[in-house]
């Protein structure tokens, strides 16, 4: 464990006043200068630490710090909570500690910083300290494999509700798993799951969520024009409260997918076009920033794009498109995001892994790549 993390833990857990540099150094077996450097690093990461000459250091502004106590105070549902100042990846930690996940008590991993955050197709996810919120919710679902695609959709709705509650902003969702504010991406969702083919269930599901809460001091040039933040003002809201809101909303919404005692399909209607599916799916449709736009579909990497119109999101969560050119001109079909073939899928050969690039308010780009085999017991719905 890093010295800065040990110092932070003492300041958080032993809130009894000031801790002198000498005391901290003696306890951790390092010099006073090492303590001072750790304090400065924590300040750079957004922690408010007050210092007094010949007295010591004290953590203040607790509502702005990600702490177990500040998150627990806002939670409505049971969880095994793990909070880190810095971690390689919250999804990786949850995967390595999946034994902590139970049906009645999900795992919630929250971090101030990720050193190896990852997104779709193994891409690195920008995770700076002090300005973002990085979390993973690990669950053992009660619902069956054929409801898997809904998990990312439900999480997108949960995050959108939480962001709008904590900040005066309006969110939009880019199918299937990116959250936008003011036409800039502020959140990505990475859902990973191992399938148990004997039980027909997914065990467990890891829902990774990365959010740009406040504008960071610097952004890599390759993503500078595409990402935004919930607020430009640092510490304008509590990240701990946001984490709890997202967890509460996600657990609550996912309950819609659980089978009813007498009728396991009670919350579903016969799939048609935009009429059935779980209740939260209609909200997801209304939040979409893709529907009604001209898009480009890439059947495989490097392929010539095919123009189409995004016209709906079907009851299985698929993107309904009308082709505007090519051999399928004027045909309508649903495209799915790297999912299993549902028994009532309109077009069986359209199970595609899609990437949508919103270049402006009128046009979008959809890239498709060969999907991973669901029957190899691994699902990936990611950004």
N, C-alpha and C positions, 0 to 999 in steps of 0.2 A: 504494500500500500504506500502511495506517495506521501511525503511529509505534509504537503498542503492538504491532502485528504484527511490525514490524522489530526492536523490542527483544526480543520473545519469540524470534524466530528466532536472534538472537545468543546469548541465554542457553541455548537448546536446542542449537545447533550448535557452540558454542565453550565447551564445559564444561571450562574450564581454571582455574576458581576464580571469584573475584569480579571484576565489571566496575563500575568507578566511574561515577557519574552524569556526571562530566566527560568521561570517555572515550566513553561512549555518545552523549552530546550532540555531541561533536566528530565522531564517525563518521557520525551521522545528520543533522548540520547543524541541530540544535534546541537549545533551552536545557536546563539541568539541571532546571528546573521542569517542562518538558514531559516529560522522562524520568521524573520522580517521579510525575506524573499517570498516565503510561502504566503504571508499576509498580502503582499503586493500582488501576487498572482491571483489570489482569490478576489481581490478588489477589481482587478482587470476583468475578471469573469462575471462581475456584477454583484458580488456579495458586498453588503454594506457593513464595514467593520470600523468601529470607532476606536481610536487610540488616544491614550493620555500618557504624557511623559512621566516616567517613574511609577506608573500605575499598571498599564498593560493594554490588552486588546479585548474588545467586546463586540459580539455580533449583534447588529441592530437591523431595523427594517425587516423583521422576520417574514412579513407577508410577501416580500419579494424573493425570498429564498425558497428553494425546493427542499423541504424537510418532511420527515415522516409525520411529525405531529401536525403540521399545517395541512397536509393532504388528508390524513385520517379524520380530522375534524370536519371535513366536507363530504366524506364518503357515506353513501346510503346502503351499500351492499357489502357483505363480507369479502375480504380479500387477504392474500398473503402479500404484503407490501414490501418492496425492496427499493430503496432510494440511493442513488449514487451521484457523487459530484462529477466523476468522470468514469466512463466505461467504454469498452471497445464497441459493443453493439448490444442494445437491449434485447433484440431478437435472439442473438447468439446466447446471451445469458439465460434467457427464458428456455431456450432449447436445451442448454446444458443442465438446467435445473427443472426439467419437466416433471420430475417426481413430486414437486411441490404443488402441482396443479391437480385439484380435485373437482368433482362435479359441483360440489356445494361451495367451494372456496377457490375462485380463480387466482391466478398470480398476476400481480401488477408491478411492473418494473419501470422506474422513472429515473431519468438522468438529466443532469445539467449540460453534459457534453458527451459526444461520442467520438472516439478516435478512429473507428473503423465502421461507421454507419454505412449501411448498404441499401440500395434500391433495386429496381427491377433489373434482371439479367446481370446481377453482380456489380452494377455501377455504384460508385462511391456516393454516399449521401452527405451533403454539406451539413455539418452538425457543430457549429461554433458554440462556445460556452456563454452563459449569461443572457443570451437573446432568444434561445430556442427551448422547445420542450420535446423530449424524446422519450417515448414510452412504448411498452409492449403489454398487451393484455393476453394472458394465456388462459384458455378455457378448455374444459372437457365437455363438449356439447351433448345435449340430450336429443338433438335432431339428427336426421339421417344424412348420408352423403349427398343426396340429390338437392339438399338445401345449401350446399357449400358456397355457391356463387353469391348468395344473398349476404354472406357475412361481410364482405367488403362494402357492399351497398349499404347495409345497415350501419356500418362504422362511419361511412361518409355522411350519412344523415346525422348520426350522433355527434360527430365533430362539428358539423355545420351548426347544429343547435347550440352547442356549447360555446362556440366562437361568437355567435350572435348574442348570446346571453351575457357574456363577459365584456364585450366591446360593442361600440355603436357602429357596426359594419354589417353589410349584407354579403352572404356567401353564395357561390355558385359551384356546381360540381361538374368536372370534366369526366365523362364516362371513361374509366369506371371508378377511378380511385384518387383523383386529385381535387383539392379544394382551392378555389380561387377567391380573391378579394380584389376588387378594382382591376380585373383582368390580369392579375398576377398570381402565380401559384404560391400559396402560403402553407400547403400541407400535402404530404404524400402518405399513402397507406400501403404497407407491405404485409400481406397475409400469407402465412405459410402453414401447411397442415400435412400430417401423416395420416393416411387412410388405413383403417382396419377393415379389410375386405370380408372378414368372417362375421363381424357384427354389423357391417353396413354403416358404420359411423366413423367420424374423423376424430383422431385421438393423438395428441391434442391439437387445438388451433392456436396459432400465435399471430396476434394482430399488432403489427408494428406501425406506429404513428409518429411522424416527424413534423413539427410545426415551427414555422418562423414567427415567433411572437412579436419581437421587436427588430427594427432594422439593425443589422450588424455593422460594425465599423468598416469591414471590407468583405467583398464577395468575389469569388473566382470569376474571371472575365467571361468564361464560357457559359455561365448561368446568370450573369448580371442583369441581362435584359428580360429574363423570363420569371424570376422569382421576386416575391414581395414579402410583406410582413403584415400581421394584423394591425400593428400600431407603429408609428414612427417614433413615438415617445417611450423611451426605456422605462420599465417598471410602472407602466400606466395601469396595469392590472396584475393580479396574482397568478403566477404560473401554477402554483400549487392548487388553487381553486379550479383553474382550467383543467388540470389533470384529473381532478376528482369529478368534475362535470362530465368530461368525456367518458370516464369509466362508468359513472352512474347511467348516463344515456345509453351507452353501448350494451350494458347488461340488461337494461330495461327493454330496449328495442329487440334484442336477440331473443327475448322470451316469446316473441310472436312466432318464432320458428319452432318452438318446442311442441311436441305432439300433445293433443288434448286427450284426456282420459278415455273418452268414449269414441272420439273421431279424430284420428291423427291428422286429417286434412281439413279440420274445421275452419282454420283461418284462411284457407285457400279456395278460390273459385276456379271453375274450368278455364284454363288459359285461352284467351282470345287475343285481343290486341289492346292492351292498356286498361283492362277492366279488372283483372284478378291479381293474384300474387299476394304477398303479405301487405299489411296496411301501410308500412313505411315506404313501399315502392312508389306509391303515388306521390309522396313528398319528394322522393328522389327524382322523379320525372320533372316535377315543378321547379326543382333547383338546377336542372341541367342547363349548361351553357353550350351544348352541342346541337340539340334538337332544332330543326328548322334551318340548319346551315348546310351549305355545300361542302362536302368533304372529299378527300382523295384517299382511295383504298389501295394499299400496296399488298398484293397477295403473298409476296415473300420478299425478303431482303434484297434490294437492288432491282426489284421489278418495276415496270412502268406503271405509274399510278392510274387508277380508274376513278373517274368522277362519279360521285353519288350524292344523294341527299339523305341526311339523317332525319328520319321522320317520326320515330317513336322509340320507346324502350319497352320491350315486350314483357309479359308476365313472368318470364324466367330471368329477367335482367339483361337480356340480349339487346344489342343496338339494331333497330330495324332500319334498313337502308333501301333506297330505290336507286338502282344503277342508271346513270345518265348516258353511258356510252359502253362500248365493248359488246361481247357476245351475250351478256345478260342485260342489255339495255331495256329499261322499263320493268325489269323484274324486281321483285321485292323479297328480301330475305333477312334473317336475323343473324348477326355476328356475335359470337360469344368470346369472352375473355379467358382463354386457356382453361376451360372448365370441362367437367365430365359431360358426356352426351346424355341429356335428360330424355326420359321416355317420350315426352311430347314435344321435342325440339322440332320446329317447323322445317328447317333445312339441316339434315344430319351432317353434311360435309362442310358446314360453315363454323365449326368449332375453331376459332382463330385466336391467336394471341395478338392483341391490338395495342397500338400506341397512337394516341391522338395528340396532335400538335396544334394548338390554337395560335395561329399567326396573327389574326386580327378578329374583329367582331363578326365578320361575315364568312370567313373561310376557315376550315380546319383540315388537318392532314391525319390520315389513319394509316399506320404502318402495320403490316401483319407479318408474323414470323412463324415457322413451324412450331406447333404447340408441343409441350411435354406430354408424355403418355400418362393419363390419369391412373391407369391400371398398374403402373409401376409404383403406386402407393405414395405419390408425392404431388401435391397441388401447389400452384404458385399464382396468386393474384396480386400483382405488384405494380409499382409506379416506375 
